[in-house]
Amino acid sequence: MAGSAVLRHVVTFGRVLREAGLEVGPGRLEDALAGLDQIDLTCRDDVYWTLRTTLVTRREELDAFDRAFNAWFLRAPVRPPRRLAPDPVRGQVLQGRRGDADRGPEQSESAGEVTVGWSADEVLRAKDFSSMTPEEFARARALMTAIASARPRRRTRRLRPHPRGRELDLRRLARSSLASGGDPIDPRFRRRVDGPRKLVVLCDVSGSMEAYSRALLLFLHALVGCGPGVEVFAFGTRLTRLTTELRTRDPEQALERAAGSVVDWASGTRIGASLKSFNDVWGRRALSRGAVVVIVSDGWERQDAGGVGAEMARLARAAYAVVWVNPLKGNPAYQPLAGGMRAALPYVDRFLAGHTLSSLEELAGVLAGIERRHAA
């Protein structure tokens, strides 16, 4: 019983650190548990240094770790990090400019004040998808296209000419030496370039996700259109591949084709069975190997939640990183109490909300910033 309590504490503390911005994955948590087995758990200093050694790898993470440790283990009040005041120059002075035009130059100079106007895009970014109108969905398409352009990157094996490269480019060197009578005077170098990493998205289209399915599929359509290497699947009671249906240029046509292909739209949820189908069929084709896998679901599982944990463990072993997007997490009072969600969290590297455009922007930033496997 004591061991299971320690496990729960460490796993939950890992989620706290991820919320604070640290890259804490299953590998680091496993190292932390192995280290805690070798020390006296009643000694606070030993616990602190063991967790800090295994969960922190960068100097800039120390302050966030100390604040999280004091808040979680010592129950000490923690002052939130100071936020910088917004720069008034970056504000949109729409109303101020209108007022200046009406008052004239003399009154404008004497007023000496700037009125910041509201932005329709900023209001739209903070609006929940479940309450958007069709007109707002149409305005959100362009924003989603810009958000989806951020992709995880990887270092490829392909070499390209670069002035600060480390490998000698013999072909270009020989060609340039012809101008000097065969003397290699001007050295040429190459280096490996970065390319997009594979991105696999599994989207829940069951009845509990119906309020968010349309907006999320619009975002997935933008992801497929941003370049190669993106695969999209939908699942409710079964798994359906939607990459081909979402490759069309028209978003509305893509949604119609996707809805026609998914026979279990707005039905029950079998997360474990759907993940097993993906691992058995597509995982064996190495689709998830080295890929960033994004699962979009509220975590409600109709069957045994143990199957979700087993299949998530298989998926995490093959994937480069696993990101779970839950629209319900946007509610400040949300807690991961659903059985499927609790079973999946130990194998999730990033747990994010997906209920607004701003939360999708956060997702894009996380995907673009993934640099290490499982953040370990």
NORJO-V918919 format. One line per field, one symbol per residue. ss: DSSP state (a for helix, b for strand, c for the rest). psi: psi as a letter, one per 40 degrees, with the letter a starting at -180 (. if undefined). burial: I if it has 9 or more other ideal C-beta (glycine too) atoms within 8 Angstrom, else O. A space follows every 50 residues. Layout:
ss = ???
psi = ???
burial = ???
//
This chain:
ss = caaaaaaaaaaaaaaaaaaccccccaaaaaaaaaaacccccccaaaaaaa aaaaacccaaaaaaaaaaaaaacccccccccccccccaaacccaaaaaaa aaacaaaaaaaccccccccaaaaaacccaaaccaaaaaaaaaaaaaaacc ccbbbbbbbbbcccccbbcaaaaaaaaaaaccccccccbbbbbbbbccbb bbbbccaaaaaaaaaaaaaaaaaaaccccbbbbbbcccbbbcccaaaccc aaaaaaaaaaacccccccccaaaaaaaaaaaaaccccccccbbbbbcccc cccccaaaaaaaaaaaaaccbbbbbcaaaaccccccccaaaaaaaccccb bbccccaaaaaaaaaaaaacccaaac
psi = dddddddddddddddddddeeighadddddddddddeeiheehddddddd ddddeheideeddddddddddddefihhhiihhiiihddeihfddddddd dddidddddddfihhhiihddddddehhdeeiiddddddedddddddeeh iiiihiehhihhdfidhhgdddddddedeffehgdgiiiiiiiiihihhh hhhhfideeddeddddddddddddeeiiehhhiiiceihhhedddeeidh dddddddddddhefhfaahgddddddddddddddefdeheihhhhhieeh hdahedddddddddddddidihhhhhdeeehdeihgeidddddddeehdh hiifeiddddddddddddeheihff.
burial = OOOOOIIOOIIIIIIIIIOIOIIIIIIIIOIIIOIIOOIOOOOOOIIIOI IIOIIIOOOOIIOIIOIIIIIIOOOOOOOOOOOOOOOOOOIOIOIIOOII OOOOOOOIOOOOOOOIIOOOOOIIIOIOIOOIOOOIIOIIIOIIIOIIOO IIIIOOOOIOOOOOIOOOIOOIIIOIIOOIOOOIOOOIIIIIIOOIIIII IIIIIIIOIIOIIIIIIIIIIIIIIIOOOIIIIIIIIIIIOIIOIIOOOO OOOIIOIIOOIIOIIOOIIIIIIIIIIIIOIIIOOOIIOOIIIIIIIIII IOOOIOIIIIIIIIIIOIIIIIIIIIIIIIOOOIOIOIIIIIIIIIIIII IIIIIIIOIIIIIIIIIIOIOOOIII
//
